[in-house]
Amino acid sequence: MRSTTSRRQSAQAHALSALAVAVLACSFPARAAEVRVLLEAETTARNDGNLRQVGSQSGQLDPKAQNVGRAGFNLQLSYATVSRFELALGYSPYYEQSLDDSSLAGVTHRLDLGLRGLLTQRLALNVRERLLSTPGLDLYTPVITSQSFAAAQRGRQLFSLTDVTLKEELTRRTTLEAGVSHSLRRFQNSGLSGGLSADRSNVRTLGGNLGVDFHLDRRRELELTAGAERYTWEASRESQVETLQAAYTHPFGRSTRLHLEAGAFHVEETQSGRRLQPGAGGFTGTGTKSGWRGGAHISQERRFFQWNAGYRHDVAPGYGINQAVQVDNGFLGVSTNLGRRLTVGLDGNASRQRALDSSVSSQPLTNFAAGTLRLSWTIVPALRLTGGYSHVWQRSRVQLFDDLSYDRYFLGLALRLYKTGERPRAPEELERQREPIDADPKPDAP
């Protein structure tokens, strides 16, 4: 009980801290800044009609949780001074409850905060905080980071990721970058049976990186980065990770952008300060491992049509697995406006986890894929009808995850309670450092 309260308070503390930063930012004189706010109330009904387990390993899924109602708020806020400071915030608290069993209920928190500021004429600060806390009623949640993902058995989950970066402009074409990152992932009451407990799958990461960014021209960039990171699990198990990476960004016209990454990693896994050997405590690696990392991302943003696609291969802390793994993640998203009132989107993502040593086990530990067709119809300027269909598929050799294949249908209403200014900027837009502050690559919502 104490653990449940502690984790709920942790999620609320993250959310309240972000809101405090937003309120503090908006307290500056309005004449020197631009504030954009959008607040909506949302309600959604969801049906996982044919939720079933294919070759289930634990039999812990509750069929009573197939129909779920959700109600809450969606806050988007951005704040910018004339030349020194920008903030973007997205925060959505929702109350979810099973329509078949009132005892299955909880609050979901989704938070995304971005902050960019000029500390001096040449030194810039970038901060990004992302939080997802779920009560266990939603097996499938959108991927909010490039790390691995799988649909866990029902149970509370908490994930937070914080990145802080300093950028010093050495010359007009060269920037020195230094950053630190911290993440935390917790599972609770996941219905595990047998030896491995959910607590042993909880993981904390802490890392730092140093790099040089060469601005080849106004929009083309080449970045060289070296980093070190530590993954920590229960029972004093750790992974020390060292990375090298080169990244290149190239625009095609005004609306298309290509980003390429390539590099290498080296991992050493230890327990209580001693290097692990294959078979020790369920460990399936070699103790040390070197390999390649890299990826590609391409996006296009036009007034009535946007799409983006990407793939990444990397080393990461195992999702629900208490050791480092190799991960492959891919995604594709397409969105188009049909007239001024109707928006149609198609999204897909996939994630695979494999043991570091393929000679020990060549089969993936988890395979996950999901696709969603979504619609948004603006009935009147302040009222939107949303709906869609998803299919979720998963195969797993890990005890925390089941084999899944099910369809999801959802329908909801969004009522605009308050709006000021143009469409608020999203946190990810602030990471495009060389864009002017008033750049708005996406059209305002109809």
C-alpha positions in Angstrom: 0.0 0.0 0.0 2.9 2.3 0.9 4.5 1.6 -2.5 1.2 2.4 -4.4 0.9 5.7 -2.6 4.5 6.5 -3.1 4.3 6.0 -6.9 1.0 7.9 -7.2 2.6 10.8 -5.4 5.7 10.6 -7.6 3.6 11.0 -10.7 1.6 13.8 -9.2 4.7 15.6 -8.1 6.2 15.5 -11.6 3.0 16.9 -13.1 2.6 19.6 -10.5 6.2 20.6 -10.9 5.7 21.1 -14.6 2.5 23.1 -14.1 4.4 25.3 -11.5 7.0 26.0 -14.2 4.3 26.9 -16.7 2.5 29.2 -14.2 5.8 30.9 -13.3 6.6 31.5 -16.9 3.3 33.0 -17.6 3.6 35.4 -14.7 6.2 37.5 -16.7 4.8 40.8 -18.2 2.6 40.1 -21.1 3.9 43.0 -23.2 7.3 41.2 -23.5 5.9 37.7 -24.3 3.5 35.7 -26.3 1.2 33.2 -24.5 -0.8 30.5 -26.3 -3.2 28.3 -24.3 -5.7 25.6 -25.3 -7.7 23.8 -22.6 -10.1 21.0 -23.6 -12.4 18.6 -21.6 -12.5 15.1 -23.1 -14.5 12.0 -22.6 -13.9 8.7 -24.4 -15.5 5.2 -24.4 -13.2 2.3 -25.5 -13.9 -1.3 -26.4 -11.3 -4.0 -26.7 -13.8 -6.3 -28.2 -11.8 -9.4 -29.0 -9.1 -9.0 -26.4 -7.6 -12.5 -26.1 -4.4 -14.2 -25.3 -2.7 -16.4 -27.9 -0.5 -18.9 -26.1 -0.8 -17.0 -22.8 1.9 -17.6 -20.3 0.1 -16.4 -17.2 -3.7 -16.1 -17.7 -3.8 -12.9 -15.8 -5.7 -10.7 -18.2 -9.1 -9.6 -16.8 -11.9 -10.0 -19.4 -14.0 -7.5 -17.3 -11.7 -4.7 -18.4 -12.7 -4.8 -22.1 -15.0 -1.8 -21.9 -13.5 1.3 -20.4 -14.7 4.9 -19.9 -12.4 7.9 -19.6 -12.9 11.5 -18.8 -10.4 14.3 -18.2 -8.6 17.4 -19.5 -6.1 18.2 -22.2 -3.9 21.3 -21.6 -1.6 22.7 -24.2 0.4 25.8 -23.4 3.4 27.7 -25.0 5.1 30.8 -23.8 7.8 32.8 -25.6 9.6 36.1 -24.9 10.9 38.2 -27.7 14.3 36.5 -27.9 15.4 34.8 -24.7 13.0 32.2 -23.4 10.5 29.6 -24.7 8.3 27.0 -22.9 5.9 24.4 -24.3 3.7 22.2 -22.1 1.3 19.4 -22.8 -0.5 17.8 -19.8 -3.5 15.4 -19.8 -4.9 13.9 -16.6 -7.7 11.3 -17.1 -9.8 9.3 -14.8 -10.4 5.8 -16.3 -12.9 3.1 -15.1 -14.0 -0.2 -16.4 -17.6 -0.1 -17.4 -18.0 -3.8 -16.4 -16.3 -3.6 -13.0 -16.3 -0.4 -11.0 -13.4 -1.6 -8.8 -11.1 -1.3 -11.8 -10.3 2.4 -11.9 -7.5 4.9 -11.7 -5.9 8.1 -13.0 -3.6 8.4 -16.0 -1.1 11.3 -16.2 0.6 12.2 -19.5 3.1 15.1 -19.4 5.4 16.6 -22.0 7.4 19.7 -21.1 9.9 21.5 -23.2 12.0 24.5 -22.2 14.6 26.5 -24.2 16.4 29.6 -23.0 19.4 31.8 -23.7 21.5 32.1 -20.6 24.0 34.4 -22.3 24.4 35.6 -25.9 26.2 32.3 -26.8 25.0 29.8 -24.2 21.6 28.1 -24.5 19.7 25.7 -22.2 17.3 23.0 -23.4 15.2 20.9 -21.0 12.8 18.1 -21.9 10.6 16.2 -19.3 8.2 13.4 -20.3 6.0 11.4 -17.9 3.5 8.6 -18.4 1.7 7.1 -15.4 -1.0 4.5 -16.1 -3.4 2.7 -13.7 -3.2 -0.6 -15.6 -6.4 -0.4 -17.7 -4.6 0.3 -20.9 -2.4 -2.4 -22.3 -1.4 -0.3 -25.3 -0.2 3.2 -24.8 1.5 5.4 -27.5 5.3 5.3 -27.5 6.7 8.5 -26.1 10.4 7.8 -26.5 12.6 5.9 -28.8 13.1 3.2 -26.3 11.7 -0.3 -26.5 8.0 -1.0 -25.7 5.7 -4.0 -25.0 2.2 -4.3 -23.6 2.5 -5.5 -20.0 -0.1 -7.5 -18.0 -2.5 -5.3 -16.1 -0.8 -3.3 -13.4 0.3 0.2 -12.6 3.2 1.6 -14.6 5.3 4.8 -14.3 7.8 6.1 -16.8 9.6 9.4 -16.7 12.5 10.8 -18.8 14.4 14.0 -18.2 17.0 15.5 -20.6 19.0 18.7 -19.9 21.4 20.1 -22.5 23.7 23.1 -22.6 24.8 24.4 -26.0 27.7 26.9 -26.3 28.1 28.6 -29.7 31.9 28.6 -30.3 31.6 30.2 -33.8 28.8 30.9 -36.2 29.1 27.4 -37.5 30.3 25.4 -34.5 28.4 24.5 -31.3 29.7 22.6 -28.3 27.0 20.5 -26.6 26.9 18.8 -23.1 23.9 17.0 -21.6 22.7 14.7 -18.9 19.7 12.4 -18.9 17.8 10.5 -16.2 14.9 8.0 -16.7 12.8 5.8 -14.4 10.5 2.9 -15.2 8.4 1.1 -12.6 6.0 -1.8 -12.8 3.5 -2.7 -10.0 0.9 -5.4 -9.4 1.5 -6.9 -12.9 0.0 -10.2 -12.0 3.3 -12.1 -12.1 3.5 -15.7 -11.0 6.6 -17.7 -10.2 10.2 -16.5 -9.8 10.6 -13.1 -11.5 8.9 -10.2 -9.7 7.9 -6.9 -11.3 10.2 -5.0 -8.9 13.2 -6.7 -10.4 12.2 -5.3 -13.8 12.2 -1.7 -12.4 15.1 0.2 -14.0 16.7 3.6 -13.5 19.2 5.1 -16.0 21.6 8.0 -15.6 23.9 9.2 -18.4 25.8 12.1 -20.0 27.1 13.1 -23.4 29.5 15.5 -25.0 29.4 16.5 -28.6 30.2 19.1 -31.3 27.6 20.3 -33.8 28.8 21.7 -37.2 26.3 24.0 -39.0 27.2 23.3 -42.6 24.7 26.0 -43.6 21.5 27.4 -42.2 19.6 24.1 -42.2 22.2 21.3 -42.7 24.0 20.0 -39.6 26.6 17.4 -38.7 26.9 16.3 -35.1 29.6 14.1 -33.4 28.7 12.8 -29.9 30.3 10.5 -27.2 28.3 9.3 -24.3 28.2 7.1 -21.2 25.2 5.7 -19.3 24.4 3.4 -16.4 21.4 1.2 -16.2 20.5 0.0 -12.6 18.0 -2.8 -11.6 17.1 -4.4 -8.3 19.6 -6.8 -6.7 22.6 -4.5 -7.5 22.5 -5.4 -11.2 24.0 -2.8 -13.5 25.0 -2.2 -17.1 27.7 0.4 -18.1 27.1 1.6 -21.6 29.5 3.7 -23.8 28.5 5.1 -27.1 29.9 7.0 -30.1 27.6 8.5 -32.8 27.6 10.7 -35.9 24.3 12.4 -37.0 23.5 14.3 -40.1 20.4 16.5 -40.9 19.5 17.5 -44.4 16.4 19.4 -45.6 14.7 18.9 -48.9 12.8 22.0 -49.8 10.9 24.0 -47.1 8.8 21.1 -45.7 10.9 17.9 -45.8 13.6 16.9 -43.4 15.9 13.9 -43.3 17.9 12.9 -40.2 20.5 10.0 -40.2 22.4 8.6 -37.3 25.2 5.9 -37.1 27.6 4.8 -34.4 28.7 2.1 -32.0 28.1 0.9 -28.4 30.0 -1.1 -25.8 28.2 -2.7 -22.8 29.5 -4.3 -19.6 27.1 -6.0 -17.3 27.8 -6.4 -13.6 26.1 -7.6 -10.4 27.4 -6.4 -7.0 30.5 -5.0 -8.8 31.4 -8.3 -10.6 31.0 -9.0 -14.3 28.1 -11.3 -15.0 28.5 -14.7 -16.7 25.9 -16.4 -18.9 23.3 -18.2 -16.8 23.9 -16.1 -13.7 20.5 -15.2 -12.2 18.8 -15.7 -15.5 21.3 -13.6 -17.4 21.5 -14.5 -21.1 24.4 -12.3 -22.2 28.1 -12.5 -22.3 29.1 -9.9 -19.7 30.4 -7.6 -22.4 29.1 -6.7 -25.8 29.9 -4.3 -28.6 27.7 -3.5 -31.6 26.3 -0.8 -33.9 23.6 1.7 -33.3 21.9 4.1 -35.7 18.7 5.1 -37.4 16.9 7.3 -39.9 14.0 9.7 -39.6 12.2 11.5 -42.4 9.3 13.9 -42.1 7.3 16.3 -44.3 4.9 19.0 -43.0 2.6 20.7 -45.4 -0.5 22.8 -44.7 -3.0 20.0 -45.3 -0.8 16.9 -45.2 1.9 15.7 -42.8 3.8 12.4 -42.6 6.9 11.0 -40.8 8.7 7.7 -40.7 11.6 6.3 -38.8 13.7 3.3 -37.7 16.3 2.9 -34.9 18.6 0.1 -33.8 20.2 0.7 -30.4 21.1 -0.8 -27.0 18.6 0.0 -24.2 17.5 -1.2 -20.7 15.1 -4.1 -21.3 11.5 -3.2 -21.0 10.3 -5.6 -18.3 13.6 -7.4 -18.6 16.3 -6.9 -15.9 19.3 -6.7 -18.3 20.4 -4.6 -21.3 19.0 -5.6 -24.7 19.3 -4.7 -28.4 16.2 -2.9 -29.6 14.7 -2.2 -33.0 12.0 0.4 -33.2 10.0 1.6 -36.2 7.1 4.0 -36.7 5.0 5.6 -39.5 2.5 8.4 -39.2 0.3 10.1 -41.8 -2.2 12.8 -41.3 -4.3 14.8 -43.7 -7.1 17.5 -43.5 -10.2 16.8 -45.7 -11.7 20.2 -45.9 -11.7 22.4 -42.8 -13.5 20.1 -40.4 -12.3 16.5 -40.9 -8.8 15.2 -40.1 -7.8 11.6 -40.9 -4.7 9.9 -39.6 -3.0 6.5 -39.8 -0.3 5.6 -37.3 1.8 2.4 -36.9 4.7 1.5 -34.6 6.7 -1.7 -33.9 9.3 -2.7 -31.3 11.5 -5.7 -30.9 13.8 -6.7 -28.0 16.6 -9.2 -28.4 19.3 -10.5 -26.1 22.7 -8.8 -26.5 24.4 -12.2 -27.3 22.5 -13.6 -30.4 24.5 -16.9 -30.1 22.8 -17.6 -26.7 19.3 -16.8 -28.0 18.6 -15.8 -31.6 14.8 -15.5 -31.0 13.5 -12.1 -30.0 12.5 -11.6 -26.4 9.4 -9.5 -27.4 7.8 -8.5 -30.7 5.2 -5.8 -30.6 3.2 -4.0 -33.3 0.2 -1.7 -33.4 -1.7 0.3 -36.0 -4.4 2.9 -35.6 -6.8 4.6 -37.9 -8.2 7.8 -36.3 -10.6 10.5 -37.3 -11.3 14.0 -35.9 -14.4 15.9 -37.0 -14.9 19.5 -35.9 -18.7 19.8 -35.4 -18.5 23.5 -34.3 -15.3 25.4 -33.5 -15.5 24.4 -29.8 -16.6 20.8 -30.2 -14.8 17.9 -31.8 -15.9 14.3 -32.3 -13.0 11.8 -32.3 -13.0 8.1 -33.1 -10.9 5.3 -34.5 -9.8 1.7 -34.7 -6.6 0.0 -33.5 -5.1 -3.5 -33.8 -2.5 -4.6 -31.3 -0.3 -7.7 -31.7 2.4 -9.1 -29.5 4.6 -12.2 -29.1 6.7 -12.7 -26.0 9.1 -15.1 -24.3 9.2 -12.8 -21.2 7.1 -13.6 -18.1 5.9 -10.0 -17.7 4.2 -9.9 -21.1 1.5 -12.1 -22.8 1.0 -13.1 -26.4 -1.8 -10.7 -27.6 -3.9 -10.1 -30.7 -6.9 -7.8 -30.3 -8.9 -5.0 -31.9 -9.8 -1.7 -30.2 -12.6 0.7 -31.0 -12.9 4.1 -29.4 -15.2 7.1 -29.7 -15.0 10.5 -27.8 -15.9 14.1 -27.6 -13.6 17.1 -26.9 -15.0 20.4 -25.7 -12.9 23.5 -25.9 -13.0 25.3 -22.5 -10.5 28.1 -23.1 -8.2 29.3 -25.9 -6.0 32.3 -26.3 -3.6 33.1 -29.1 -2.7 30.8 -32.0 -2.1 27.1 -31.8 0.4 26.4 -28.9 3.8 25.1 -29.9 4.6 21.5 -29.1 7.6 20.6 -26.9 9.4 18.8 -29.8 9.3 22.0 -31.9 11.5 23.8 -29.4 14.3 21.3 -30.1 14.7 22.8 -33.6 17.0 25.4 -32.3 17.8 27.3 -35.4 14.2 28.1 -36.3 13.0 31.6 -35.4 10.8 31.8 -32.3 7.7 32.7 -34.3 8.0 29.8 -36.7 4.8 27.8 -36.9 5.3 24.8 -39.2 1.8 23.4 -38.7 -1.5 25.1 -39.5 -3.8 26.1 -36.7 -6.5 23.5 -35.9 -9.6 24.1 -37.9 
